[in-house]
Amino acid sequence: MNLFYVSLGSNINPLHNLLSAIDVLKTRFIHEQCSPIYKSDSVGFQGSAFFNAVIGLKTEASITHVLASLKTIEQQHGRRRTEEKFSDRTLDLDLLLFNQMTTEQPCTLPHPEILTQAYVLKPLVDIAPHLQHPTQHVTMQSLWATFSTSTQLEHIPLPG
């Protein structure tokens, strides 16, 4: 069984898109855990604030299948890959980790933003604090303890 983690982000109808994407992921894969949702300023451009979360999932499927599923879910939520890298988006799903795999193809793993973006690392720490980073060989909790950021993360309470 393959354990993997996905970062979710949205700044267009963000709460709806994140909750909807989480529901879809739970139907396609075996749900392990999901972080709280955080709000943070957009990075790399002037735009609306983003809502972000991380979900842990399991599957018997290959990494290629998982990546194809993530792209399909993004498209179903109105994502258009023709947009520039730093822009408003309905949904962004990034594969952060797939088991302890390190690779450049079919995507870069571990995802580099684990080490550079609070909106990726903090939700990952919330659900997998003792998980070892495949190349840094320390836990996610240890990475967060030494993380230096000016990014403000605001916890978003869920309705109901």
Buried (B, 14 or more C-beta within 10 A) or exposed (E): EBBBBBBBBBBBBBBEBBBBBBEBBEEBBEBBEBBBBBBBBBBEEEBEBBBBBBBBBEBEBEBEEBBEBBEBBBEEBEBEEEEEEEEEBBBBBBBBBBEEBEEEEEBEBBBEBBBEBBBBBBBBBBBBBEBBBBEEEEBBBBBBEEBEBEEEBEEBEEEE
